[in-house]
Amino acid sequence: MTNTSPRANSATRKARWTTLIAAGAAVASLTAAALPATAAERNPAPATGTVRGGRPADGIDTAALAALMTPGKIANGTMARVGGHGGVRWTGATGRLSQDPEANFRIGSITKLFTSTVVLQLIGEGRFTMDTPVQEVLPGTLPAHWQPITVGQLLSHTSGLQMPCVEFGKDEHPTPEQVIAHWTAPGCAAPQYPVLTQQYNGANYFLLGMVIEKATGRSYADEVQHRIARPLGLRHTYSPKPGDGSLPGPALADPGEIDPWAWAEGGMVSNAPDLERFMAALMRGRLLKPAQQRELFTMPALSEGNEDRFSMSGMMRSEADGTVVWGKTGSMGRSTSGVFATERGTRTVVYSLVPATNDRTEMRVHLGRLIGAAL
């Protein structure tokens, strides 16, 4: 079900989306909030960005958005962009760390949406199926004694893969093969069998990036450009080379420490206009064949009862008071970001902010109010 009443009572809408975020839709984007606050963060500089509107608000609470984006104890800087049918509806940026609403930034785990889209395209082309074991596509990559793990299980975080027991240093730039070798090193936990619940895990998407490269004979970065970025005109969206921590201007200032091995699970660069265009195209069926489009919204049984729920395509699904939202969150360095949309893309919201608090509950409520005002 989509949100078909953008002019509905504002208070009801805010409560609806606050409940949604508090229930866990933004959990994956809150890693940055746990970073210790610096002296500058505890005493943020005055806002130097601007908050400006685009088209008529059409139910968007612009006053609430402006207030929520004011630098303070929750965030030092915030960018938000609200879109939908007819294009951008509202956009703004505030704070010393986020002064341009079209600035480039590291999108973190939002990258997974690009990865899953390419995988679903390859399935639509008959390169493999949701039920193909990854061991068939990538022979020798996983331990021989492991049970088969399918492409669909990787996409939906139902593979049973556990977290790594060996990690890389910040100055290391491993290959995807080396990352998976660390995940499967002797002494590390084997996959959970039987798989009892959905468990969010970046290893799933490292393997999917490797599946993309094996099936196409081209790099992950090239496939994202060929299949998504160039067709949609996403001029600011790309997967950097290993070890490249740079951001082309305009960029969010002071991005913080960049994960050296995020790649297909969390390493891409983009900006708000590009993410809005991508999400709208994805939700409206421009990138996938009908059978694969349905996978975007099909929920695996193992997701039931989880605080965070992901579809067969790996998209977050949340519901409150009959309204459904789909999307993804992500963190990288000092920023936490997200992109969400109603099911047919009638309304989209992209945000990125730099937390000034370590309180996860406070941050969830803040993001709930931000999305509530936007949608």
One Martini backbone bead per residue (centre of mass of N, CA, C, O) as a GRO file, in nm:
protein
  375
    1MET     BB    1   0.097   0.035   0.021
    2THR     BB    2   0.037   0.365  -0.028
    3ASN     BB    3   0.072   0.709   0.011
    4THR     BB    4  -0.239   0.887  -0.081
    5SER     BB    5  -0.215   1.130   0.165
    6PRO     BB    6  -0.033   1.414   0.175
    7ARG     BB    7  -0.283   1.590   0.328
    8ALA     BB    8  -0.276   1.478   0.583
    9ASN     BB    9  -0.255   1.482   0.896
   10SER     BB   10   0.032   1.591   1.039
   11ALA     BB   11   0.035   1.452   1.317
   12THR     BB   12  -0.020   1.167   1.218
   13ARG     BB   13   0.226   1.143   1.032
   14LYS     BB   14   0.445   1.186   1.244
   15ALA     BB   15   0.371   0.948   1.426
   16ARG     BB   16   0.405   0.728   1.215
   17TRP     BB   17   0.719   0.781   1.154
   18THR     BB   18   0.823   0.761   1.439
   19THR     BB   19   0.745   0.468   1.476
   20LEU     BB   20   0.908   0.350   1.248
   21ILE     BB   21   1.193   0.429   1.345
   22ALA     BB   22   1.171   0.314   1.635
   23ALA     BB   23   1.142   0.014   1.510
   24GLY     BB   24   1.424   0.021   1.296
   25ALA     BB   25   1.474   0.153   1.001
   26ALA     BB   26   1.759   0.317   1.112
   27VAL     BB   27   1.976   0.138   1.246
   28ALA     BB   28   2.206   0.112   1.019
   29SER     BB   29   2.260   0.448   1.039
   30LEU     BB   30   2.391   0.472   1.360
   31THR     BB   31   2.697   0.434   1.389
   32ALA     BB   32   2.799   0.734   1.404
   33ALA     BB   33   2.659   0.798   1.685
   34ALA     BB   34   2.893   0.633   1.853
   35LEU     BB   35   3.079   0.850   1.833
   36PRO     BB   36   3.279   1.052   1.971
   37ALA     BB   37   3.264   1.365   2.084
   38THR     BB   38   3.375   1.655   2.006
   39ALA     BB   39   3.420   1.974   2.088
   40ALA     BB   40   3.286   2.082   1.826
   41GLU     BB   41   3.024   1.908   1.860
   42ARG     BB   42   2.937   2.025   2.139
   43ASN     BB   43   3.005   2.319   1.974
   44PRO     BB   44   2.846   2.420   1.731
   45ALA     BB   45   2.829   2.590   1.468
   46PRO     BB   46   2.673   2.788   1.292
   47ALA     BB   47   2.475   2.815   1.042
   48THR     BB   48   2.573   2.813   0.674
   49GLY     BB   49   2.339   2.723   0.544
   50THR     BB   50   2.045   2.642   0.355
   51VAL     BB   51   1.688   2.679   0.337
   52ARG     BB   52   1.501   2.549   0.055
   53GLY     BB   53   1.254   2.558  -0.174
   54GLY     BB   54   1.065   2.437  -0.429
   55ARG     BB   55   0.804   2.325  -0.477
   56PRO     BB   56   0.522   2.282  -0.371
   57ALA     BB   57   0.467   2.109  -0.083
   58ASP     BB   58   0.237   1.896  -0.069
   59GLY     BB   59   0.236   1.827   0.266
   60ILE     BB   60   0.490   1.955   0.353
   61ASP     BB   61   0.676   2.033   0.649
   62THR     BB   62   0.882   2.294   0.629
   63ALA     BB   63   0.911   2.397   0.918
   64ALA     BB   64   1.000   2.128   1.043
   65LEU     BB   65   1.245   2.081   0.868
   66ALA     BB   66   1.402   2.335   0.944
   67ALA     BB   67   1.414   2.272   1.250
   68LEU     BB   68   1.550   1.983   1.228
   69MET     BB   69   1.814   2.113   1.067
   70THR     BB   70   1.916   2.248   1.305
   71PRO     BB   71   2.182   2.290   1.470
   72GLY     BB   72   2.278   2.060   1.747
   73LYS     BB   73   2.241   1.785   1.958
   74ILE     BB   74   2.189   1.587   1.708
   75ALA     BB   75   2.305   1.779   1.466
   76ASN     BB   76   2.549   1.954   1.268
   77GLY     BB   77   2.434   1.839   0.985
   78THR     BB   78   2.189   1.875   0.709
   79MET     BB   79   2.039   1.677   0.448
   80ALA     BB   80   1.748   1.733   0.227
   81ARG     BB   81   1.523   1.544  -0.002
   82VAL     BB   82   1.215   1.598  -0.178
   83GLY     BB   83   1.014   1.379  -0.375
   84GLY     BB   84   0.842   1.298  -0.695
   85HIS     BB   85   0.599   1.367  -0.873
   86GLY     BB   86   0.756   1.628  -1.061
   87GLY     BB   87   0.988   1.614  -0.858
   88VAL     BB   88   1.117   1.836  -0.670
   89ARG     BB   89   0.986   1.973  -0.352
   90TRP     BB   90   1.243   1.968  -0.149
   91THR     BB   91   1.538   2.154  -0.025
   92GLY     BB   92   1.830   2.113   0.205
   93ALA     BB   93   2.095   2.285   0.406
   94THR     BB   94   2.301   2.248   0.706
   95GLY     BB   95   2.586   2.345   0.834
   96ARG     BB   96   2.934   2.290   0.853
   97LEU     BB   97   2.902   1.978   0.714
   98SER     BB   98   2.621   2.074   0.535
   99GLN     BB   99   2.592   2.314   0.261
  100ASP     BB  100   2.490   2.113   0.022
  101PRO     BB  101   2.217   1.955  -0.139
  102GLU     BB  102   2.445   1.842  -0.379
  103ALA     BB  103   2.638   1.680  -0.231
  104ASN     BB  104   2.883   1.464  -0.193
  105PHE     BB  105   2.870   1.112  -0.073
  106ARG     BB  106   2.888   0.853   0.137
  107ILE     BB  107   2.639   0.585   0.132
  108GLY     BB  108   2.708   0.315   0.208
  109SER     BB  109   2.449   0.076   0.236
  110ILE     BB  110   2.301   0.185  -0.016
  111THR     BB  111   2.469   0.018  -0.215
  112LYS     BB  112   2.295  -0.245  -0.202
  113LEU     BB  113   2.080  -0.152  -0.410
  114PHE     BB  114   2.268  -0.167  -0.655
  115THR     BB  115   2.352  -0.460  -0.630
  116SER     BB  116   2.067  -0.591  -0.640
  117THR     BB  117   1.987  -0.477  -0.915
  118VAL     BB  118   2.202  -0.621  -1.083
  119VAL     BB  119   2.130  -0.908  -1.000
  120LEU     BB  120   1.834  -0.897  -1.105
  121GLN     BB  121   1.911  -0.848  -1.397
  122LEU     BB  122   2.069  -1.117  -1.435
  123ILE     BB  123   1.828  -1.293  -1.380
  124GLY     BB  124   1.653  -1.176  -1.618
  125GLU     BB  125   1.890  -1.292  -1.826
  126GLY     BB  126   1.978  -1.596  -1.719
  127ARG     BB  127   2.254  -1.635  -1.555
  128PHE     BB  128   2.069  -1.687  -1.301
  129THR     BB  129   1.926  -1.764  -0.986
  130MET     BB  130   1.795  -1.754  -0.675
  131ASP     BB  131   1.879  -2.083  -0.647
  132THR     BB  132   2.170  -2.039  -0.689
  133PRO     BB  133   2.460  -2.138  -0.592
  134VAL     BB  134   2.746  -1.971  -0.516
  135GLN     BB  135   2.938  -2.217  -0.561
  136GLU     BB  136   2.885  -2.224  -0.875
  137VAL     BB  137   2.996  -1.933  -0.940
  138LEU     BB  138   3.224  -1.961  -0.681
  139PRO     BB  139   3.453  -2.166  -0.687
  140GLY     BB  140   3.638  -2.189  -0.379
  141THR     BB  141   3.543  -1.949  -0.186
  142LEU     BB  142   3.414  -2.158  -0.007
  143PRO     BB  143   3.391  -2.389   0.201
  144ALA     BB  144   3.337  -2.723   0.127
  145HIS     BB  145   3.155  -2.792   0.399
  146TRP     BB  146   2.947  -2.613   0.312
  147GLN     BB  147   2.648  -2.525   0.253
  148PRO     BB  148   2.438  -2.411   0.042
  149ILE     BB  149   2.424  -2.077  -0.105
  150THR     BB  150   2.209  -1.853  -0.223
  151VAL     BB  151   2.136  -1.572  -0.389
  152GLY     BB  152   1.872  -1.512  -0.229
  153GLN     BB  153   2.006  -1.526   0.054
  154LEU     BB  154   2.194  -1.289   0.014
  155LEU     BB  155   1.988  -1.066  -0.052
  156SER     BB  156   1.799  -1.141   0.228
  157HIS     BB  157   1.968  -1.228   0.481
  158THR     BB  158   1.951  -1.586   0.476
  159SER     BB  159   2.247  -1.744   0.497
  160GLY     BB  160   2.394  -1.753   0.802
  161LEU     BB  161   2.607  -1.563   0.817
  162GLN     BB  162   2.870  -1.445   0.995
  163MET     BB  163   3.076  -1.266   1.158
  164PRO     BB  164   3.380  -1.154   1.175
  165CYS     BB  165   3.710  -1.246   1.330
  166VAL     BB  166   3.859  -1.073   1.105
  167GLU     BB  167   4.027  -0.764   1.063
  168PHE     BB  168   4.097  -0.461   0.920
  169GLY     BB  169   4.285  -0.205   0.866
  170LYS     BB  170   4.268   0.129   0.772
  171ASP     BB  171   4.532   0.082   0.561
  172GLU     BB  172   4.377  -0.134   0.419
  173HIS     BB  173   4.327  -0.292   0.068
  174PRO     BB  174   4.133  -0.524   0.000
  175THR     BB  175   4.007  -0.772  -0.154
  176PRO     BB  176   3.729  -0.950  -0.182
  177GLU     BB  177   3.870  -1.223  -0.136
  178GLN     BB  178   4.004  -1.136   0.135
  179VAL     BB  179   3.751  -1.078   0.289
  180ILE     BB  180   3.628  -1.364   0.273
  181ALA     BB  181   3.871  -1.506   0.402
  182HIS     BB  182   3.825  -1.367   0.678
  183TRP     BB  183   3.531  -1.478   0.718
  184THR     BB  184   3.654  -1.798   0.664
  185ALA     BB  185   3.845  -1.851   0.873
  186PRO     BB  186   3.994  -2.028   1.086
  187GLY     BB  187   3.764  -2.017   1.368
  188CYS     BB  188   3.529  -1.922   1.238
  189ALA     BB  189   3.207  -1.894   1.200
  190ALA     BB  190   2.973  -2.074   1.081
  191PRO     BB  191   2.699  -2.116   0.946
  192GLN     BB  192   2.372  -2.122   1.012
  193TYR     BB  193   2.218  -2.441   1.109
  194PRO     BB  194   1.954  -2.359   1.066
  195VAL     BB  195   1.792  -2.096   0.939
  196LEU     BB  196   1.596  -1.873   1.161
  197THR     BB  197   1.693  -1.581   1.054
  198GLN     BB  198   1.732  -1.266   0.982
  199GLN     BB  199   2.078  -1.141   0.894
  200TYR     BB  200   2.258  -0.877   0.881
  201ASN     BB  201   2.521  -0.883   0.612
  202GLY     BB  202   2.795  -0.782   0.423
  203ALA     BB  203   2.896  -1.055   0.300
  204ASN     BB  204   2.667  -1.097   0.098
  205TYR     BB  205   2.766  -0.843  -0.090
  206PHE     BB  206   3.042  -0.938  -0.162
  207LEU     BB  207   2.950  -1.191  -0.310
  208LEU     BB  208   2.770  -1.041  -0.517
  209GLY     BB  209   2.997  -0.882  -0.648
  210MET     BB  210   3.144  -1.140  -0.745
  211VAL     BB  211   2.910  -1.246  -0.917
  212ILE     BB  212   2.901  -1.015  -1.116
  213GLU     BB  213   3.191  -1.051  -1.225
  214LYS     BB  214   3.167  -1.347  -1.318
  215ALA     BB  215   2.909  -1.315  -1.510
  216THR     BB  216   3.040  -1.058  -1.691
  217GLY     BB  217   3.364  -0.982  -1.687
  218ARG     BB  218   3.326  -0.733  -1.497
  219SER     BB  219   3.321  -0.482  -1.304
  220TYR     BB  220   3.133  -0.352  -1.067
  221ALA     BB  221   3.163  -0.055  -1.149
  222ASP     BB  222   3.086  -0.096  -1.451
  223GLU     BB  223   2.799  -0.214  -1.406
  224VAL     BB  224   2.676   0.030  -1.264
  225GLN     BB  225   2.721   0.221  -1.500
  226HIS     BB  226   2.585   0.055  -1.735
  227ARG     BB  227   2.294  -0.011  -1.578
  228ILE     BB  228   2.245   0.280  -1.413
  229ALA     BB  229   2.395   0.555  -1.430
  230ARG     BB  230   2.381   0.617  -1.737
  231PRO     BB  231   2.075   0.569  -1.801
  232LEU     BB  232   1.997   0.791  -1.557
  233GLY     BB  233   2.212   1.025  -1.520
  234LEU     BB  234   2.442   0.958  -1.290
  235ARG     BB  235   2.710   1.177  -1.233
  236HIS     BB  236   2.765   1.105  -0.896
  237THR     BB  237   2.778   0.784  -0.947
  238TYR     BB  238   3.008   0.556  -0.775
  239SER     BB  239   3.285   0.323  -0.760
  240PRO     BB  240   3.560   0.325  -0.608
  241LYS     BB  241   3.868   0.273  -0.569
  242PRO     BB  242   4.084   0.123  -0.393
  243GLY     BB  243   4.167   0.366  -0.142
  244ASP     BB  244   3.955   0.586  -0.225
  245GLY     BB  245   3.882   0.883  -0.014
  246SER     BB  246   3.759   1.068  -0.209
  247LEU     BB  247   3.578   1.382  -0.299
  248PRO     BB  248   3.399   1.539  -0.513
  249GLY     BB  249   3.299   1.836  -0.606
  250PRO     BB  250   3.073   1.880  -0.416
  251ALA     BB  251   3.121   1.824  -0.055
  252LEU     BB  252   3.118   1.685   0.230
  253ALA     BB  253   3.258   1.778   0.499
  254ASP     BB  254   3.435   1.590   0.686
  255PRO     BB  255   3.388   1.253   0.652
  256GLY     BB  256   3.605   1.090   0.762
  257GLU     BB  257   3.649   0.772   0.802
  258ILE     BB  258   3.723   0.533   0.554
  259ASP     BB  259   3.630   0.243   0.439
  260PRO     BB  260   3.856   0.017   0.274
  261TRP     BB  261   3.615  -0.243   0.222
  262ALA     BB  262   3.308  -0.193   0.115
  263TRP     BB  263   3.209  -0.170  -0.170
  264ALA     BB  264   2.922  -0.360  -0.249
  265GLU     BB  265   2.818  -0.284   0.064
  266GLY     BB  266   2.951   0.049   0.112
  267GLY     BB  267   3.139   0.241  -0.122
  268MET     BB  268   2.971   0.461  -0.244
  269VAL     BB  269   2.897   0.743  -0.452
  270SER     BB  270   2.681   1.036  -0.407
  271ASN     BB  271   2.362   1.207  -0.435
  272ALA     BB  272   2.050   1.323  -0.395
  273PRO     BB  273   1.951   1.340  -0.691
  274ASP     BB  274   2.045   1.054  -0.769
  275LEU     BB  275   1.890   0.891  -0.553
  276GLU     BB  276   1.612   0.983  -0.635
  277ARG     BB  277   1.620   0.874  -0.926
  278PHE     BB  278   1.679   0.582  -0.860
  279MET     BB  279   1.436   0.522  -0.672
  280ALA     BB  280   1.214   0.593  -0.872
  281ALA     BB  281   1.295   0.388  -1.092
  282LEU     BB  282   1.275   0.135  -0.918
  283MET     BB  283   0.972   0.167  -0.815
  284ARG     BB  284   0.863   0.206  -1.136
  285GLY     BB  285   1.014  -0.025  -1.327
  286ARG     BB  286   1.288   0.069  -1.503
  287LEU     BB  287   1.513  -0.177  -1.413
  288LEU     BB  288   1.298  -0.416  -1.414
  289LYS     BB  289   1.148  -0.693  -1.439
  290PRO     BB  290   0.858  -0.808  -1.319
  291ALA     BB  291   0.969  -1.050  -1.154
  292GLN     BB  292   1.191  -0.874  -1.008
  293GLN     BB  293   1.008  -0.652  -0.896
  294ARG     BB  294   0.865  -0.839  -0.690
  295GLU     BB  295   1.120  -0.886  -0.508
  296LEU     BB  296   1.124  -0.607  -0.369
  297PHE     BB  297   0.825  -0.695  -0.204
  298THR     BB  298   0.927  -0.969  -0.099
  299MET     BB  299   0.886  -1.155   0.196
  300PRO     BB  300   1.051  -1.338   0.405
  301ALA     BB  301   0.977  -1.547   0.659
  302LEU     BB  302   1.243  -1.474   0.835
  303SER     BB  303   1.144  -1.165   0.895
  304GLU     BB  304   0.965  -1.235   1.107
  305GLY     BB  305   0.997  -1.035   1.405
  306ASN     BB  306   1.180  -0.827   1.312
  307GLU     BB  307   1.295  -0.512   1.342
  308ASP     BB  308   1.446  -0.570   1.077
  309ARG     BB  309   1.331  -0.564   0.735
  310PHE     BB  310   1.384  -0.773   0.439
  311SER     BB  311   1.371  -0.835   0.131
  312MET     BB  312   1.463  -1.027  -0.137
  313SER     BB  313   1.639  -0.753  -0.224
  314GLY     BB  314   1.717  -0.584   0.059
  315MET     BB  315   1.486  -0.415   0.142
  316MET     BB  316   1.341  -0.205   0.340
  317ARG     BB  317   1.058  -0.265   0.565
  318SER     BB  318   0.785  -0.048   0.664
  319GLU     BB  319   0.509  -0.013   0.909
  320ALA     BB  320   0.236   0.233   0.963
  321ASP     BB  321  -0.087   0.274   0.954
  322GLY     BB  322  -0.076   0.145   0.643
  323THR     BB  323   0.217   0.243   0.582
  324VAL     BB  324   0.463   0.208   0.324
  325VAL     BB  325   0.824   0.164   0.329
  326TRP     BB  326   1.117   0.198   0.117
  327GLY     BB  327   1.478   0.109   0.160
  328LYS     BB  328   1.787   0.272   0.289
  329THR     BB  329   2.069   0.262   0.489
  330GLY     BB  330   2.375   0.455   0.593
  331SER     BB  331   2.732   0.440   0.676
  332MET     BB  332   3.013   0.687   0.680
  333GLY     BB  333   3.202   0.781   0.898
  334ARG     BB  334   3.024   1.073   1.003
  335SER     BB  335   2.780   0.964   0.841
  336THR     BB  336   2.414   0.951   0.798
  337SER     BB  337   2.186   0.770   0.582
  338GLY     BB  338   1.897   0.795   0.340
  339VAL     BB  339   1.642   0.605   0.145
  340PHE     BB  340   1.294   0.672   0.063
  341ALA     BB  341   0.972   0.510  -0.036
  342THR     BB  342   0.708   0.463  -0.192
  343GLU     BB  343   0.608   0.204  -0.386
  344ARG     BB  344   0.560   0.418  -0.652
  345GLY     BB  345   0.721   0.692  -0.601
  346THR     BB  346   0.544   0.946  -0.500
  347ARG     BB  347   0.761   0.949  -0.258
  348THR     BB  348   1.075   1.099  -0.160
  349VAL     BB  349   1.375   1.050   0.057
  350VAL     BB  350   1.677   1.229   0.136
  351TYR     BB  351   1.954   1.179   0.368
  352SER     BB  352   2.215   1.366   0.557
  353LEU     BB  353   2.419   1.328   0.858
  354VAL     BB  354   2.580   1.463   1.158
  355PRO     BB  355   2.621   1.348   1.451
  356ALA     BB  356   2.589   1.478   1.813
  357THR     BB  357   2.507   1.187   1.918
  358ASN     BB  358   2.488   0.870   2.117
  359ASP     BB  359   2.174   0.857   2.105
  360ARG     BB  360   1.971   0.634   1.949
  361THR     BB  361   1.686   0.724   2.029
  362GLU     BB  362   1.709   1.018   1.951
  363MET     BB  363   1.778   0.965   1.652
  364ARG     BB  364   1.523   0.814   1.572
  365VAL     BB  365   1.324   1.037   1.635
  366HIS     BB  366   1.445   1.247   1.448
  367LEU     BB  367   1.413   1.084   1.183
  368GLY     BB  368   1.110   1.050   1.206
  369ARG     BB  369   1.043   1.352   1.186
  370LEU     BB  370   1.178   1.407   0.917
  371ILE     BB  371   1.012   1.203   0.747
  372GLY     BB  372   0.734   1.303   0.833
  373ALA     BB  373   0.764   1.590   0.707
  374ALA     BB  374   0.820   1.481   0.409
  375LEU     BB  375   0.557   1.256   0.387
   0.00000   0.00000   0.00000
